[in-house]
């Protein structure tokens, strides 16, 4: 089956720093989504990527879909305390089912 | 737009009782809804895919007789945990997939989750 790897598993950074995290897969996908989950809440969609090479921004967030369609990265610029949470990068497979990786846990030190 | 609600947000029940969780798409029609379970410090695990007007499709290892799913309308799906036991305690999250009119077909919008604690 497909494997989805997220790295790093966790990050503990200083407020104001930039953050970069990525996802890689052994399979090719047509869609890559980035979600953020805060404690006790459901995931919230941040960015959706639909084309290889696509680069999309949402405020301080920027995500790119890799040319090979096997990877994606998410950058957060000038982090703030409310960026704390778990970042997931699920991919869509047959039947629109999403496969979630283990997530990247982000902690921001004020 | 694309708001999904869940009710209740948390529930505590005794072992052996049944609990129903509702998932609603508030501002769009969702022909497909998904139910996930998330244990502490773990990722979301898909339990089943719920299609309006038809039987749900369960993932391998998920007991369909224990986790009853009903998707009676384009805006409502329910998950009933029957004869709940402490090991069923978890965070249950639903998502709804917007149709072509509401957005890209692969985009799922998640509810806020329901925390189930079985004593």
Interface residues (C-beta under 8 A of the other chain):
Chain A: X30 X31 X33 X35 X40 X41 X42 X43 X44 X45 X48 X50 X88 X92 X95 X96 X97 X98 X99 X100 X101 X102 X103
Chain B: X4 X6 X32 X34 X42 X43 X44 X45 X46 X49 X57 X91 X93 X95 X97 X104 X105 X106 X107 X108 X109 X110 X111 X112 X113 X115
